[in-house]
Amino acid sequence: MMTEEQYLAERAIIDRAEAYRQRVAPKRNWISAGEAAHPDYAACDNAMRGRVEQYEILRDMPDRIVAYVGQDDRTITVWAGGVLGTAEPLFKTWRPSWDSELRRYYRACIGTRRYIGQSEGAGSYIRLHVVE
């Protein structure tokens, strides 16, 4: 887990990268390779974004979280792979469309809070909400 000082330093780098992206491509959701080579943007990578996201979720403990079910089907992670907590598959349910997987319900424990949510399983996103 990151310290607060590490978090603040990496958050500042991410904020600079986002500010640069907004300056050069305010109406695009992508940037060119030349634009990405700029020092403000190149200093930030997905691993850093994942660590900051993980820190912020564990610090703030939101009521709703969109995360990912780990490949082991027993962890909840951020996109970059940082573990947030544990998951327990409860049961399978309906198929939302003819070409999709069965949906699964999960119980998750992140920090001190308990969540429930649904996903298509290992490696897929999961929408979690707190269980009171």
N, C-alpha and C positions, 0 to 999 in steps of 0.2 A: 504494500500500500504506500502511496505517496505521502510525503510530509506536506504541510501547508505551504512551505517555502517552495518546494518543487512544483506543487500545483500552481502557485501564483506565477512562477517563471514560465511554465509551459502554457498556461492560460494566456499570458501576454504574447507569446509567440503565435499562438492560434489566432488571437484577436488581430495581430498585425497581418497575418496571412489573409484573414477574411476581409480586412479593410483594403488590402491591396487588390484582392479579387473583385471587390465591389467597385474600386476605382477603374480597373481595366476592362471589366466585363459586367457592368451592372445589370444588363438585360439578358445575359446568357447564363446557363448553368454549367458551363465548361470554359476552360481557358486553353490557349494553345501551348505547345511545348516551349516556345520562346518565352511566353508570359510566365509559365511555371518555373522557369529557370531563375527568375528574379529572387534575390537573397531573402526578401521578406516572405515569399511563398515557399521557397525551397527548404527553409528551416523547419517547416512543419510537415509531419508525415502522419499516416493513419495510426501508427502505434501510439504517437503522442495524443492524437485526438481521442483514441480509445481510453488511454490512461486518465485523461481529463474527464471524459464522460463517466467513467467508472467512479472516479473520486466524487464528482458532483452528485451522482445518483445515491451513493452510499452516505454522503453528507446530508443531502436534503430529504431523502426518503419520501419521494412523491407518492401520491395516492394512485396514480396511473403511470405505468411504464410500458414502453415498447422495447423489447430486448430480443434475445435469441435463445433458443434451446440448444445447449451444447451437443456436440456430436455423440457424447455418451448418453444422451437423453436423461441425464441426472443433474445437470447444471444449467444455470441461467447466466448468459454472458452478454457483453456489449458486442457490437459488430466486429471490433478488432480482436475479440477473443478473451478479454479480461473478465474473470469470473465475478459475478455479482452475488450469487447465492446458489442454493440447492433447488432442485426440481423433483417432483414426484408425479409421474403420470398416473392419472386416476382412472380414466376409461376412454374408450373410443366412442364416437357418436356419428353424426350424419356426414354425408358427402355433399359439400356445398354445390358442386356441379359435376357433370358426368366425367370430366377429365381430371378431377382433383383427388387428392388423398383424403382418407378419413380424417376428420378433425379429432383432436385429442384434448381433453381437459387436463390441466396440470395444477397442482398445488405447489407454491414456491415459498421459500423463506429467504428474504433478502435483508441483511442486517437484523433488526429486531422486529420487522414487520412480516406478516403473512399475506400472501397474494394468491389469487386464483386467476386462471386465464386459459385461453385456447390457442392451439397451434396445429400445424400439420406434422409436427414431430421434430426429431433431431435435425439440427441445421436450419430450421425455419424460424421465422420471426414469431414472437408471442406477444399478445396484448394482455397485460396483467393489470388487475385492479385489487386494491387492498380489501381484505376480509376483516370486517369489524368484529 
